[in-house]
Amino acid sequence: MFRTSQEDQLDTPEKIAIQLRADKNLDPAIANALASLVKAAYRDLSKNDGELKQDP
């Protein structure tokens, strides 16, 4: 009955990546690097209930 848009099906890091890549002020390589950082941080923090890992 209701259709969901493709954007509604994307996860948070991917939505952020799309915004970074669309930003005309960012070099595409920098946008991709930032998107990778966001995805890695999100994955790490979401698996650890938001707690940062501390180096010994």
Secondary structure, 3 states (H helix, E strand, C coil): CCCCCCHHHCCHHHHHHHHHHHCCCCCHHHHHHHHHHHHHHHHHHHHCCCCCCCCC
